[in-house]
Each structure stands twice: as structure tokens, then as C-alpha cells.
Amino acid sequence: MCARSEAVELEVLGAEGEPRPPRPLRLSLLELLGKLVRREPAPPHRRNRHNHRFRTFVSCENERRIKANNREYNAQFRYANNYIKTSKYSIITFLPLNLLEQFQRLANFYFLCLLVLQLIPAISSLTPITTAIPLIGVLALTAVKDAYDDFQRHQNDSQVNHRRAKTLRNGKLVEEKWASVQVGDVIRLENDQFVAADILLLSSSEPNGLCYIETAELDGETNLKCRQCLLETAAMGQDDAQLGAFDGEIVCETPNNLLNKFDGTLTWRERVFSLDNDKILLRGCVLRNTSWCYGVVVFAGKDTKLMQNSGKTKFKRTSIDRLLNFLIIGIVFFLLSMCVFCTVACGVWEWLVGRHFQAYLPWDSLVPVEPVSGTVVIAFLVFFSYAIVMNTVVPISLYVSVEVIRFAQSFLINWDEKMYYDKTGTAAKARTTTLNEELGQIQYIFSDKTGTLTQNIMTFNKCSIAGVCYGDVVDEHTGEAIELNESTQPLDFSFNPEYEAEFKFFDESLLLAVQRGDQHVHDFFRLLALCHTVMPDQKNGRLEYQAQSPDESALVSAARNFGFVFRERAPNSITIEVMGKTEVYELLCILDFNNVRKRMSVILRKDGEIRLYTKGADNVIYERLKGNQDGVKSRTQEHLNKFAGEGLRTLALAWRPLDERGFAEWKRRHHTAALALHDRDEQLDAIYEEIETDLLLLGVTAIEDKLQDGVPETIANLSMAGIKIWVLTGDKQETAINIGYSCQLLTDDMAEVFVIDGVAHDDVERQLAKCRDSIRVVNTFLPPGTSGGSAGTAAAGAPNGAGMPRGGASPGRAAGVKLNAPAVSVVTFSNEYAAGGGPASADSHEHGNDDTNGFAIVINGHSLVHCLHPKLEEKFLEVVLHCRSVICCRVTPLQKAMVVELIKKARRAVTLAIGDGANDVSMIKAAHIGVGISGQEGMQAVLAADYSIAQFRFLQRLLLVHGRWSYYRMCKFLRYFFYKNFAFTVCHFWFAFFCGFSAQTVFDEMFISVYNLFYTSLPVLALGVFEQDVSDATSLQFPKLYVPGHTSQLFNKTEFIKSTLHGCFTSLVLFLIPYGTYKDGLAPDGKILSDHMLLGSVVATILIIDNTTQIALDTTYWTVCNHVTIWGSLVSYFVLDYFYNYAIGGPYVGSLTVALTQATFWFTAVLTMIILMVPVVSWRLAWSVSRPTLAERLRARQRWREAAPAPRTPSARRVRRSMRSGYAFAHQEGFGRLITSGKIMRRIPHADAALHALAALPGKFSARPATPPAEPDPPASSPTSPASPTSPGTPPSPRAPKQDLDSVDL
């Protein structure tokens, strides 16, 4: 709150009677800074008043003042409007900004300077056209590409800004664009609409001013959240006149990125009301199950919390781009060194020889007559002349070619039918054309969970009732469970008028048990229909449920389909329909769920009988069971372990009868605790503990959080490709752990699974130290790469996900248990062709991506705050960099970006972020590559991404196929390009020794101009667009083909030096052999062949032949385009040469014709090509035999034998022996308080029912430090009990497949 609020108000209202006191220096500086930041001059006619108001705003920099329905008042503060802009250019600024950006490339700036030099006749031996044409071509092509990209951004911005919003103007609703909405406006939202800006809720269609929102765009959670406005403003309802006259003043915090925090006050009708986050609807949320609501805009546009979390758009460059910039600098120094050498040599030659031949070679008029000064001036001018002559060593056409190749590769991604999703008609799209090859060098993937890895659809999968397991379809002949597939027919529930067509269950025995009236089964489904906080709703005549958790919705839906339909709820009653018969239960109390209790209960009365129904985490329920249930407990425990091993989310169900007297006494004490002023939560918790005892076990449920198709296989393949995958999610810890196991990020073969969940700095530091010590111990006694493999026993014997270790080793590992089991070799080849006769070492240093001694870590958001602090950053990195998998849960969007930035900075690794919601935008922008999924959470992630796909499974094709191909093609293109440029340019340097260092060129000027544009451009472009070393299927079958990109093996400084040295050697041979042949040479008819033009034509022709042969050797995958461009370029050289010299009248007319008619030329060409090609072919053959790459081995196998066997596809459902799946609740706290208070009801009951509900008020819980007791050990007869490694009953280790690809049996 600003200390000068009264003075502010007087000044705003124009009170200017008293002289103004002098302003402190700090405020004056703030005013100046504010003016510089805003850069908006005040209107001339109101300058004085406006300046006063501006000073008012700056002096209150720690708060925001808003008056509803008063645009004039709010305009003085210059708050951001609701216009969103992600584009970079406008029509006016495009040309200057784009040119400025392009000339930041060193090569472009270099060629601009070179063009200026070529305009000076005294130093230029070449026409400026030789530089102007390529430079203009590069700038124009890049500008067109940038304009196209920015046009797409403009379209997306326009689509968002032109959404319609209903705004109150003078008491009437008018439709306006989102961009026109301003701070202080009152807007109306309707069901299923996106919230246009951050608004303060004023009224809604629901009782007591409640409304429901979905925040998937913000935090990735699709479960409903409840918001409630002030009761005083809720009374306005949807009366436009009252809402239009609403003149409340809001004083609140300034724009920030904290999604779960809002502080402010509302002053209205001389009363001050406190405002918090429960009264705010944020931009990006979707209004659900609420017909309408009104709100006043608090933050708009870039000030909204969604945009504050979006991060800044960064100009992304690939690692190859950065390397090229460095190499260009090196090439420039190489060019300057050649120019300096030629300058010195020219001065020496002119002093010793040239000055004596001025009669034949006269000096220019600019050159002094005096020999010393004349020699110096000539040498000085020759420096610039050689800089112009040999400028092609810095390849400007390189950038043209690179942009064309990237552009073409982007279309290949867009046109890939195997990344087309039929259900939504969505194709993959490359939204940028500058990052394709970076897709082939990804080392870290940061993924969202909800909607990215999962479909966020919970389904009732299996259950255990009274010790009987239901859900498996058993083969009648073998008695074994059948694997379900698309052809498996689900049960027909059409006999039930309230059934849901999308509900699928396959085990007929459960339906038969319901129909024959099995008491245990009926009690089981009756509990599911009664024990919850779901709200029923009628929409279009169809019963629908509003659930705060998708898990609860799935359970109530399952009961509904089996004939136990939840119909109606009131504050003191629940109505269900059992097999067509209505049952009404009196609701006596709701003991609500929270993260400490990990269970919820309801107490109901029917026909004079009182019962308590409970559901919760299995270990919590088991602790509270009554004795003498050993048989049911044992069988149910077996089923729990089975469900957990399949990655299902489990809940245990139990009940107990209550006698009237005991309940009345408990209710009295509960009422006293509910009204306590101190320690209310602790007292209520103790009261709940009293009654939730001596429970009778009913059974357990197993819910599947459906993964997207192909997620486990995709993660397994990406892991085998050496890519580390981190999951950053806003969901809770147990849910994240479940998904980690389901998608194989977490497996039982890991040595340790750590959990970091400390709240204080010291706690987190202590947990990190424990993790570090555990890693050191394991790596010391079983270092990575030992023959043991890595079938660790993470959390062996841990009863459930909640019982995982806190910052330490997984519990339950007994001494002597083997940490590492032998790795499963999925594809094994002989080492016949491995180096040294033994296994090749290609995989011995794959950044720890082998499955040996694998660690995983799960980190909570509040702990991550401390981990990202500079004091703990190094310790945090020391732990996570040793982990194969990292899961960060309960993280904010900004924390996601900070984690990405940390890895980028610490590891200098190439990162990729993938998500589908607005909460992922900052992470997507921070990573080197951003991938958006066109999912259920809007298009914000796609709009901010560099690439968009429809399903997570397409990511492996995007990386392992298109990314690897793009990187492979670009590297091959660059190696060849530098080779041919050096082979072409350095010929001038060798010729300098024979022309007195006079900057005379070997080739015709036209040949120099079009060499890179016509004669050699198309073949190398075809190579960069179509080249493949292996097919797409092979790339997916053998993910280790991707590994070379991690260390830039295919193109780096060493490869560049090799290419340039090869080019220099080629130029030396190309020049010396023809020069030696034609020097003093005579034709058979006596004509002289020692002619400069003839020599230039011969060298140029052999150069073109050499380039053609070299690219033919480099091409592995031949297409029609390759044949046309390679052989066509060779033909076009002769056609264009004759056309230019004969049709246009070039200076070299007849030179090539004379050369081709002489046998000397053909002998020289053949001799030169043999000298050039034999070393190349011999070297490649020897290298491929002694140290073949994996791609070469696979090509050889496919060429000479059958196709290589595909690796075993990892199963989507992997057995998990030791880790209990977490309880199936995905929310922090239930709706119990709202239900029992009656606020959530549409029909408020009469007073006595309301008082009865008040007595049942359960209270709110806070986390206690007490550790939940461990679950009792499972019975010894349980088949899932830990067994020795040699036990015949031990199931095979559920490892991700590991490829042993050191050698291929040829």
C-alpha cells in the first residue's frame, strides 16, 4: 500500500491549492526512468495535468489503482491494453530491422564491405557484379523467409486479438474484440469461453457467487477449480444496469508472474473488502459448468499473469550457425594471411623485377615514380586486389544454400504423412525454417506431463472386491489373461438407460455379479456412488458430473455404468439409483480429503442404520482395518501389488457400522472442534482419527491415467538415442511418479529413486547431500559399465508411492541384493568388423545413457526454489546430472524455464522443450528447440513453438528421422561446400607465384561469378535436401544412429580443417599439372598452347569434373533429382560456356574449343583426376573396413543379407514389482466444506437443515510433519514378495531395451 495514497487522491482530483513540496531525488529519478521506458509524449493540450498524474503513478510503483467503468481515470496510469503482439516486424519496420539483423551475420557484413571495395577501380580486378548478385540473393531469400515466418505470427496474433468479448458500455452489453478490452472494463463471460484478461469476479450464475474454471492453460491441470466472488457484488447478478454503475475502486499488487497469489482491496459503498486469489479469474482459464459470470479487468495484455509467465521471445540459432560464425572468422584471417603474403611478395617482386619492366608493364598513374614508394603503394593496392580476387574463400553462397536447404527440409517435415494424426486432421508443422539440423543434436528433452505424455483421461480399469480380482479377460482354454487390443469387444451396458457410450469394461464376471445381486459387489459400487464430492448437473437432458479430480469422476462414472447412478446432492442428503430403484441417504458428515490424510470419508444414515464409508491410499486404509480379516487382506494385497506393477492408480475402499449413541457423542465433540478458535485443524484431525478405525475392507479400485499412444516406446527409443528426458509438471508428486512408471521413465531396474521434498533450505541441502553420497557409494562399488548391468531394486518393498525415500536411497533394499542384473541385449551382432578384433568402443562414452547404475530423482516445486538458488545450484546439478530420469512436480511455468536455462548454462547441451498448454510457453521459449502439441489445452504452446505435432509419439520421428537426416545432410553439405570453395579459390594463390603477384585471375570473371550460383549449386542442394545414409525405418529401429549428433561428430572444427586441407591439395594438383603440361606446350600442328586463357579454361573444366566426381562419391541415396542436378550441372557448364563466349561475345571465346580438340587436354584431365580420386577412394575404403560406422554396417548388412532385425518394441505395460502406485486423487483438498455448508448447492435448504450442515462442518487441514506409518508387510505367500535373484519365480527384469550395436555381422 502506498504511503502517500491521500496525497495521490488529492492530486488526481486536481487539488492544487497548496504549494507542492520539493520532490525527493529518488522519485525524480523514477519519473525520468518511467518516461524513458514508456516513450509516450504527453498530449500538448494537457501537458501539465498529465505530468502531475504521471508523477502520481510513479510514486506508487508498488501498487495498482483501478476504478471500475471509468476509462478516463484508468487511462492516466497508462496500463497495458489487451492487445497481444508476438510478431517482430511491421510493414514499415520490416526492411530496416531485417537488414540490421541480417548484417549482424559476419559474412553478410564482410561482403557488404567487399562490394564497396569493388566499386573502387584502382584496386578492383573484378566487376562488382560478382559480389552484388550473390549478396542481394542472400538478403532477398532470407528476407522472404523471415517475412513468411512473421506473417504467420501476425495471423496468429490477429486470431487471438479478434476474439469477441462482451463488455459493458453505459449499462449495455456490446461485443468488442479482445484487443479493445481495457483495465477497469466490466466484461461478461459465458460457459466454455476463455477468460479474456485477468479479472476480479463480481457475480455468477451459480449460488453464492461460485464459478468453476479449468486452468489447463496455466498449470496443465484439467480438474475443475472453484472461485467465489464477494457476496456483496454477487447480489448484482446479471443486472447490466447495476453492473454498469459499479464504481468500486481496486488497489492491488503490480503485475507479476505468481499464479497462486493475489493481494488487493476493493473499496465500494464506503466499505473496504479484502481480495485474494480465490476471487480472480486469470487469462487463459476456461469457464466450465457456469452459465455466465461478470468481472472487472485488473490486468490486461502483457500484464496478465499468463503473459508474465510466457518469457521473452529469443532469436534462436543452431550450434552449426554459431560454429559457422566462428569458422567464417577463421576463414577471414586465412584470407588476410594470404593477402599479406601476396602483398609482401608483390613488393619484393616489384622491387627486384617489376620496376625494370615498366616499358612493358607500366605502373598506374596513382603510383609514385620513385621506386621505393611506388613499390610500397603497388603492394598496398595489391592487398585489396587479392582480397577481392580470393573473396570466394568466404562463401556468401553458403548462406543462400543453407537457407534453401532448411526451407526444403521444413516442407519435408510438413508433408510427412507418418506424422499426420487422422483423428484431428492435424499434420506436423515446422513453424520456423532455421533450426532443422538442431533437431539432430538434442541431448535433453524437457516435457510437460498432462496432455503431452498423457491423454488426461482416467478410466476405471480393474478392481478387487472381497478378495476377488475383476478386470482381466481370461482365456477359457489356457486360464491365462488375454492382452487387450482394439479387436477386443467391451461389455454391453445398453440395458442401463444412464450408461455412457465411451465407458469400456471387458470382464463379464463383474457385470454378472452385479446382476445376480452379490452383496459385496453391491456394497462396493454403493460406496463409489456415495463417497465423493462430485456434483451432478443436467446438460441438454443428460446427466453430467462436475468433479474436482478426474479420478473421482472416473469412479463415479464406473458406478453409474454398472447401475449405481449418483443422481442428486443436497447439503444433508445424497440420492442414488441402484438398478433402477431410488435410494436416499441422509448425509451426516463429510470427512474431507487432503494430502495429509490421503483419504476421505462420508457418514450416512438410511433406514436407521449409520455407516461410515472410506476410500484412500491403501497403506493408510490398511492401518485402520479391523482384525480378523487376514484372508481378504492377503488376497487384496496380492491384487494391489499386481495393479501397481501395471502402473495403475489404486484406492482402497472400506466401511464400518456406527451405533447411534457413539455417533452422537462423536458428533458433539466434532462440533466443538469445528468451532474452536485455536488449532482447529489439529483438533478436527484427531476427531477424524477416532472414528476412522476398525474398518471392514471392501476392496480396491485400479484407475488408468491413459498415456498417449506410443509414449513408452517413444521414451525408450529416445533414451536409447542418448537423450535424457526430464518431466516438468504442475501436477502433484504421486501422479507424476505414477506416470513416470507408466511411461518407463522410472523402472525397477534403477539403482535408486530419490525424492527431494524439503520445504526449508537446510532440508533440501541435507537431502541433496544424501543423494550425492548414495550415488557415490553405488558408483564406487558398482561403477557404470560393470558386467552387472543395472537391474536395481528401487524402493524394493516400499508399500506405496507415498512411502518413497525422502532425499535418500530407495527403502527396503536388503544387504546382499544384487544392484545390477545383466542387461538385455535386444539386437546383438558379431564383432567381426570391430576395431582391433574386439568390440568397438563407439558406445563406451555415450554420456551415461546406458542403463548401468541408473538413478532417478523426483523434486517438488517448493524444493526446486532452493535448488535453483546459487548456493545450492552446484549440488543440485551434481545430483541430477547423474540421474537417468528427472521428474519435477508442482512447478510453476517460470520454474520450468529456469530449469531449462540451468541445463543450457551448466551443460552447454542442446535442449528441447515440449508441451501443449500456455503453462509450457516459457519453457518452450527458453529451450533451443520448442515443440508444441496441438492438444486439448488451446494453441498457446503451438503459437510459441518452433515445431508443432499432434501426438508425443511423433517426437521420435521428428528427432530420429527428420532431425538426424537434417543434421547428417547439413554436415555433409558443409564438408563438400568448403572443399569445393577452397579447391576453386586457392588456385588464384598458386597462380600468383607465376604472375608476379599482380592479382591476375586464373579464371574468367563470368566463371568466378557463376561458379557457386550455377555450376556447383544444384548438386550440393540436392545432396542437402534428399541425402540419406539409412532409411527412415532403420533410423527408428536403431536409435543409436542418433548419437553422433550429440558430440557434433559429423561436422566440427576438425572436419572443417580436413575439408579445407583437401580443397587446398585439390587446388594445388588442379593448377600445377595443367600448368606444367601447357607451359611452353605446342600442339601437333605447331600452335602454341601456353596461353593464359587456354590454361584458365582447362583448369576450370577439370575443376568442374572433379566437383562432379566428388559429389557423386559423397552421394549415398540417389534420386532422380540427384541424377539430374549432378550430371546436368556438368553439361550446363559446357552449354553456358559456349553460350557466353559465342552468343554474348565473352573474352575467352574459342579457348575451351581448342582445348577439347587436343589429346593433351584429355590426358591431363585423366591424370589429374586419378591423382585426386585415388587417395580419396583408398582412404574411405580403408576407414570403412577398419572402423565402420553403424550406418555403414547396417547398409552393408541390408545390401548383402536380409534386413537387420528390428529391436524389440518395449511393452506399453511393464511389470513393476516394488513400487506401489499412488492413491488416485489428483487434487489437494475436496469440495467437502462447500458441500456441507450448502454454498455449492443450487437449492438452499431451510434453516434447520442449514444448522445441521453447519454442525457437520469438517474444517481445513494443514500438512503435519509426522511421517505416515509404514504399511504392514505383505504375506509371505504373496507372489510379489522380494525373492532372491536366482528364484525361479522371479519375473524377468522389466528393462528398457538396450542395443548392443558395436558391430554388425556382415
Salt bridges, closest charged atoms under 4 A:
GLU11 OE1 - ARG20 NH1 3.60
GLU11 OE2 - HIS52 ND1 3.85
GLU31 OE2 - ARG23 NE 2.64
GLU61 OE2 - ARG26 NH2 3.14
GLU63 OE2 - ARG65 NH1 3.05
GLU101 OE2 - LYS88 NZ 3.37
ASP146 OD1 - LYS145 NZ 2.84
ASP149 OD2 - LYS145 NZ 4.00
ASP150 OD1 - ARG153 NH1 3.10
ASP150 OD2 - HIS154 NE2 3.34
GLU175 OE1 - ARG164 NE 3.63
GLU176 OE1 - ARG169 NH2 3.19
ASP185 OD2 - ARG71 NH2 2.68
ASP185 OD2 - ARG169 NH2 3.05
GLU190 OE2 - LYS166 NZ 3.10
GLU190 OE2 - ARG188 NE 3.26
ASP192 OD1 - ARG288 NH1 2.85
GLU206 OE1 - ARG1242 NH2 3.16
GLU214 OE2 - ARG288 NH2 3.42
ASP219 OD2 - LYS225 NZ 3.56
GLU221 OE1 - LYS225 NZ 3.07
GLU221 OE2 - ARG890 NH1 2.75
GLU232 OE2 - ARG271 NH2 3.75
GLU249 OE2 - ARG65 NH2 3.06
GLU253 OE1 - LYS261 NZ 2.99
GLU253 OE2 - LYS305 NZ 3.23
ASP263 OD2 - LYS261 NZ 3.10
ASP276 OD1 - LYS279 NZ 3.44
ASP303 OD2 - ARG64 NH2 3.00
ASP303 OD1 - LYS302 NZ 3.80
ASP321 OD1 - ARG406 NH2 3.17
GLU403 OE2 - ARG105 NH2 3.07
ASP416 OD2 - ARG957 NE 2.55
ASP416 OD2 - HIS962 NE2 2.55
GLU437 OE2 - ARG406 NH2 2.40
ASP448 OD1 - LYS896 NZ 3.44
ASP472 OD1 - LYS462 NZ 2.60
ASP472 OD2 - LYS642 NZ 2.70
GLU498 OE1 - ARG560 NH2 3.48
GLU498 OE2 - ARG567 NH2 2.91
GLU500 OE2 - ARG560 NH1 3.63
ASP523 OD1 - ARG526 NH1 3.72
ASP551 OD2 - ARG649 NH2 2.57
GLU552 OE2 - LYS615 NZ 3.15
GLU568 OE2 - ARG1243 NH2 2.58
GLU577 OE1 - ARG567 NE 3.43
GLU583 OE2 - ARG526 NH2 3.18
GLU586 OE1 - ARG605 NH1 2.94
GLU586 OE2 - HIS1252 NE2 3.97
ASP607 OD2 - LYS606 NZ 3.00
GLU609 OE2 - ARG611 NE 3.09
ASP618 OD2 - ARG1220 NE 3.00
GLU623 OE1 - ARG624 NH1 3.22
GLU646 OE1 - LYS462 NZ 2.87
GLU646 OE2 - LYS642 NZ 3.37
GLU646 OE1 - ARG1213 NH1 3.42
GLU660 OE2 - ARG605 NH2 2.66
GLU665 OE2 - ARG668 NH2 2.55
GLU665 OE2 - ARG669 NE 3.59
ASP685 OD2 - ARG1264 NE 3.39
GLU689 OE2 - ARG599 NH2 3.20
GLU689 OE2 - ARG624 NH2 2.99
GLU690 OE1 - ARG669 NH1 2.39
GLU692 OE1 - ARG597 NH1 2.97
GLU692 OE1 - ARG599 NE 2.65
GLU704 OE2 - ARG1213 NH2 3.32
ASP731 OD2 - LYS449 NZ 3.16
GLU734 OE1 - LYS732 NZ 3.52
ASP749 OD2 - ARG1295 NH1 3.22
GLU752 OE2 - ARG813 NH2 2.11
ASP757 OD2 - ARG806 NE 2.57
ASP762 OD1 - HIS761 ND1 3.68
ASP763 OD1 - ARG766 NH2 2.52
GLU765 OE1 - HIS761 ND1 3.97
GLU765 OE2 - LYS875 NZ 2.63
ASP843 OD2 - LYS1040 NZ 3.48
GLU846 OE2 - LYS1040 NZ 4.00
ASP851 OD1 - ARG884 NH1 3.87
ASP851 OD2 - ARG1295 NH2 3.32
GLU873 OE2 - LYS905 NZ 3.24
GLU878 OE2 - ARG776 NH2 3.08
GLU901 OE2 - LYS314 NZ 2.49
GLU901 OE1 - LYS904 NZ 3.94
ASP920 OD1 - LYS896 NZ 2.75
ASP946 OD2 - LYS316 NZ 2.78
GLU1027 OE2 - LYS972 NZ 2.79
ASP1029 OD1 - ARG964 NH2 2.60
ASP1032 OD2 - LYS418 NZ 3.23
ASP1032 OD2 - ARG957 NH2 2.93
GLU1055 OE2 - LYS1058 NZ 3.75
ASP1080 OD2 - LYS1079 NZ 3.11
ASP1085 OD2 - LYS1087 NZ 3.97
ASP1114 OD1 - ARG1180 NH2 2.64
GLU1202 OE2 - ARG1197 NH2 3.19
ASP1248 OD1 - HIS1246 ND1 1.84
ASP1305 OD2 - ARG1201 NH1 3.40
